Amino acid sequence: MNPANFEGVLLLQQVAAELLKRYCDHYYNYRKREYIEPRLELRELTPEDDNIPKEDFYQLIVDGDEAQVITGIQKIKKDLEGGEDDLLQVGDLQACNFGRHLFQPLFHVRRGGKTTVLPVALNESEYQFVTDLKMWCDDKKATLEKGTVELFLLRNLSRGKGVGFFEAGNFHPDFIFWMLARGKQYVTFIEPHGLLHEGPGSEKVLFHKRIKEVEKRMNDSDVILNSFILSWTRFPQLKWNSSREELEANNVFFMTDDRDHYIDKLFSRLMDATE
């Protein structure tokens, strides 16, 4: 066989295998959704939920004999035990006490850091979102303390434990955010996410529409569902032939080059939904 023809046959086999795999994935998710949809129910989140870590303590594992790192960890531990309600950092390790998150503290280790955090640590975009939200809440403290609006946040775990959606290719958004206002519960799924390898037709991007189909199936007028993508990718880097305004209309906000405003825009969108 001519080598060129052989390569062509091999390429066709690879394409056929990929198409077959995608078909099987879609068919499996279709059948699973068909089974799950009639059984959807709203239930109370309890401490026994898989999304709540069962461990009583964090484990911080240091790579090698790093006395300076260990000293830094001990300092952060002391500050956290003292009720320090601030953003703490020693070397590559960052910690945040955020009272509106359902468990705390939250940790982040900068890429290349020599510390491993168990059971859960946030990546850079997730940690920025949490700290930006914390600062927003601190700035609005007087308003929030009036009690007309209650806010809660939870890091959603990955497959097998967290909340996922077959409507979007088994998508597990990074955070679940609750806002209680005017007798209604606004449950919002938030994904800080780089978009260089996505497109306007991405299931994650379109999920803000599909979540409304889930809301309709829930058939509970007191529960409002929303979804947002917080782009870690700067807007000028995207080549989607869409304006910033068009993307924001589809619940895509930019957390890097619009850092001072994206939380305000997210809440503005949610508050508009309460009208």
C-alpha positions in Angstrom: 0.0 0.0 0.0 1.2 3.5 -0.8 2.3 5.2 2.4 0.2 8.2 1.7 -2.9 6.0 1.2 -2.1 4.2 4.5 -1.9 7.5 6.4 -5.2 8.5 4.8 -6.9 5.3 6.0 -5.4 5.7 9.5 -6.7 9.3 9.7 -10.2 8.2 8.6 -10.1 5.5 11.3 -9.2 8.0 13.9 -12.0 10.4 12.8 -14.5 7.5 12.7 -13.5 6.4 16.2 -13.8 9.9 17.6 -17.3 10.3 16.0 -18.4 7.0 17.4 -17.1 8.0 20.9 -19.0 11.2 20.8 -22.2 9.5 19.6 -21.9 7.0 22.5 -21.3 9.8 25.0 -24.4 11.7 23.7 -26.5 8.6 23.6 -25.5 7.7 27.2 -26.2 11.2 28.5 -29.5 11.3 26.7 -30.6 8.0 28.3 -29.3 9.0 31.7 -31.1 12.4 31.5 -34.2 10.6 30.4 -34.0 8.5 33.7 -33.0 11.4 35.9 -35.4 14.2 34.8 -38.6 12.7 36.3 -36.8 12.2 39.6 -35.4 15.7 40.0 -36.1 17.1 43.4 -35.0 20.0 45.6 -33.4 18.9 48.8 -31.8 20.6 51.8 -28.0 20.7 51.9 -26.8 18.9 55.1 -23.3 18.4 56.7 -23.4 14.9 55.4 -23.5 16.0 51.7 -20.6 14.8 49.7 -19.7 18.4 48.8 -18.8 19.1 52.4 -15.4 17.7 53.4 -15.6 15.0 56.0 -12.1 15.6 57.3 -11.8 17.5 60.6 -8.4 19.0 59.6 -6.5 20.1 56.6 -3.3 18.3 55.7 -0.5 20.5 54.4 2.3 18.4 53.0 5.6 20.2 52.4 8.0 18.9 49.7 11.3 18.3 51.4 12.8 20.0 54.5 11.6 23.5 53.9 11.9 25.1 57.3 10.9 28.5 56.1 7.7 27.1 54.5 6.9 25.2 57.7 7.3 28.4 59.7 5.0 30.2 57.4 2.4 27.5 57.7 2.6 27.7 61.4 2.1 31.5 61.3 -1.0 31.2 59.0 -2.4 28.5 61.4 -1.9 30.9 64.4 -3.6 33.8 62.5 -6.5 31.6 61.5 -7.0 30.3 65.0 -7.0 33.8 66.2 -10.0 34.6 64.0 -8.0 36.6 61.6 -10.6 37.6 58.9 -8.2 38.7 56.2 -6.3 37.4 53.2 -3.2 35.6 54.5 -0.1 34.8 52.6 3.3 33.3 53.3 5.4 32.4 50.4 3.5 30.3 47.9 0.7 29.5 50.3 -2.4 31.7 50.6 -5.4 31.4 52.9 -8.7 33.1 53.2 -11.3 33.1 56.0 -14.6 33.8 54.3 -17.6 33.5 56.6 -20.1 33.2 53.7 -18.4 30.0 52.5 -20.0 26.9 54.0 -16.6 25.7 55.3 -13.4 27.5 55.9 -10.6 28.4 55.6 -9.9 28.1 51.9 -6.3 27.6 50.6 -4.5 28.2 47.4 -0.9 27.3 46.5 0.7 29.2 43.7 1.8 27.2 40.7 5.1 25.6 41.4 4.7 25.9 45.2 6.2 23.2 47.4 3.0 22.7 49.5 0.2 20.3 48.9 -3.2 20.9 50.6 -5.7 18.2 51.3 -8.6 17.6 51.0 -9.3 20.7 48.8 -7.3 23.6 47.5 -8.4 26.3 45.0 -6.6 27.0 41.8 -5.6 30.6 40.9 -8.9 31.6 39.2 -11.0 30.0 41.9 -9.1 31.7 44.6 -9.3 35.1 42.9 -13.1 34.7 42.6 -13.4 33.9 46.3 -11.2 36.8 47.4 -12.9 39.2 45.0 -16.3 38.1 46.4 -15.1 38.5 49.9 -13.8 42.0 49.3 -17.2 42.8 47.6 -19.1 41.5 50.7 -16.8 43.4 53.0 -17.5 46.6 51.0 -21.2 46.0 51.2 -21.2 44.9 54.8 -23.6 47.5 56.1 -26.2 46.6 53.4 -25.8 42.9 53.9 -26.2 43.1 57.7 -29.6 44.6 57.3 -30.7 41.1 56.5 -32.7 41.7 53.4 -30.3 39.6 51.4 -28.4 36.5 52.6 -25.4 35.0 50.7 -23.8 31.6 50.8 -21.0 30.0 48.8 -19.8 26.4 48.4 -16.9 25.0 46.3 -18.6 22.3 44.2 -16.5 19.1 44.0 -15.8 17.2 40.8 -17.5 14.1 39.4 -18.8 11.5 41.8 -19.4 14.0 44.6 -20.4 17.4 43.4 -23.4 18.6 41.5 -23.1 17.9 37.8 -25.4 18.4 34.8 -25.8 16.0 31.9 -27.5 18.8 30.0 -24.0 20.2 29.5 -21.9 17.1 29.0 -21.7 16.3 32.7 -20.5 19.8 33.5 -19.6 20.4 37.2 -19.4 24.1 37.8 -16.7 25.2 40.3 -19.0 27.0 42.8 -22.6 27.0 44.0 -23.8 30.4 45.2 -27.0 31.0 47.1 -28.8 34.4 47.4 -31.9 34.5 49.5 -33.9 37.6 48.7 -37.6 38.6 48.6 -38.8 35.2 49.7 -37.0 33.4 46.9 -33.8 31.3 46.7 -31.5 32.2 43.8 -29.1 29.2 43.2 -26.3 30.2 40.9 -23.6 28.0 39.4 -20.3 29.8 38.8 -17.4 28.7 36.8 -14.1 30.7 36.8 -12.6 29.3 33.6 -10.1 30.0 30.8 -11.8 30.3 27.4 -8.9 30.0 25.0 -9.9 26.4 24.2 -13.7 27.1 24.2 -16.0 28.8 21.8 -19.3 30.6 21.8 -21.0 27.2 21.2 -19.3 25.6 24.2 -21.6 23.6 26.5 -20.3 25.5 29.5 -21.0 28.9 27.8 -24.5 27.8 26.7 -25.3 26.3 30.1 -26.9 29.6 31.2 -29.7 28.8 28.8 -30.0 25.1 29.7 -30.1 25.8 33.4 -33.4 27.5 32.8 -34.7 24.3 31.3 -33.8 22.6 34.6 -35.5 25.4 36.5 -38.6 24.9 34.5 -38.6 21.1 35.3 -38.1 21.9 39.0 -41.6 23.6 38.9 -40.9 25.7 42.0 -41.5 29.4 41.5 -39.5 30.2 44.7 -36.2 28.7 43.3 -34.4 30.6 40.5 -31.4 29.0 38.8 -28.6 30.8 37.0 -25.2 30.1 35.6 -22.2 32.3 34.9 -18.8 31.8 33.3 -16.1 34.1 34.8 -13.5 34.2 32.1 -9.9 34.0 33.3 -8.9 34.8 29.7 -8.8 38.4 28.9 -11.4 39.7 26.4 -8.8 40.8 23.7 -7.4 37.3 23.6 -10.7 35.8 22.5 -11.4 35.6 18.8 -15.1 34.8 18.9 -16.4 37.7 16.7 -18.6 38.7 19.6 -18.5 42.0 21.5 -17.9 42.2 25.2 -21.5 43.3 25.6 -22.8 40.3 23.7 -20.8 37.9 25.9 -22.0 39.6 29.1 -25.5 39.2 27.8 -24.8 35.5 27.8 -23.5 35.6 31.4 -19.8 35.6 30.5 -17.9 38.2 32.6 -14.2 38.9 32.6 -12.5 38.5 35.9 -9.0 39.5 34.9 -9.3 42.7 32.7 -12.6 43.8 34.4 -11.7 42.8 38.0 -13.1 46.0 39.6 -16.5 45.5 38.1 -17.3 41.9 37.3 -18.8 41.1 40.7 -21.0 44.1 40.5 -22.2 43.0 37.1 -22.9 39.5 38.3 -25.0 40.8 41.2 -26.7 43.4 39.0 -27.8 40.5 36.7 -29.1 38.5 39.7 -30.9 41.5 41.2 -32.5 42.3 37.9 -33.9 38.7 38.1 -35.6 39.5 41.4 -37.7 42.3 40.0 
